[in-house]
Amino acid sequence: GAVVSQHPSWVICKSGTSVKIECRSLDFQATTMFWYRQFPKQSLMLMATSNEGSKATYEQGVEKDKFLINHASLTLSTLTVTSAHPEDSSFYICSAREDVKRNSPLHFGNGTRLTVT
Amino acid sequence: SQQGEEDPQALSIQEGENATMNCSYKTSINNLQWYRQNSGRGLVHLILIRSNEREKHSGRLRVTLDTSKKSSSLLITASRAADTASYFCATAPRGQIGNEKLTFGTGTRLTIIP
């Protein structure tokens, strides 16, 4: 089945540094990927829609200069948390939809737990 | 924005019993999906029900959809310890192409007691 690989699975960084999270579709092409944020015991909140070859679409309240998204190929989207602060600590999850199956369910990565100290 | 509410927030049952979770939403939808999340992991798609469907089965899962009440239920029969996880409903708004921009519910944390 379709697999989405997210890397790293966890990362600890110091305040002020930047962290890059990768989301790869391993066996399918994905023009569109999605980035979510999840706080402990809460639901997933959509942060942005990543579009291959064009700018990401951010949800209301999400700082695009804080959360940089790059979708340079049909199989890779990256989320960079810039100048991270402790309040950015969270669980970040990406998902992707197969281009050739427009009505298929989304495939999710296993998430990245970010801890900012 | 978060539009789905699920209840109960947490549910503990004995292995072998049936587990029922409910989801309510606010806007018109194209379809509704249920996902499972094991602790600290990503989401796994369980089942999708379209707005013109009322009930759907997949193995031990049974999903119902009542668009007049804007609600759905997920029934897991003959529960197993491995079913312990959080379960989320997610809706795709009407008029949207494919399944983009799903809105997730608040989730139900299910614990199966061996």
Interface residues (C-beta under 8 A of the other chain):
Chain A: V4 Q6 T32 F34 K41 Q42 S43 L44 M45 L46 T49 F91 I93 S95 R97 R102 N103 S104 P105 L106 H107 F108 G109 N110 G111 R113
Chain B: Q2 G4 Q33 Y35 G40 R41 G42 L43 V44 H45 L48 F88 I97 G98 N99 E100 K101 L102 T103 F104 G105 T106 G107 R109
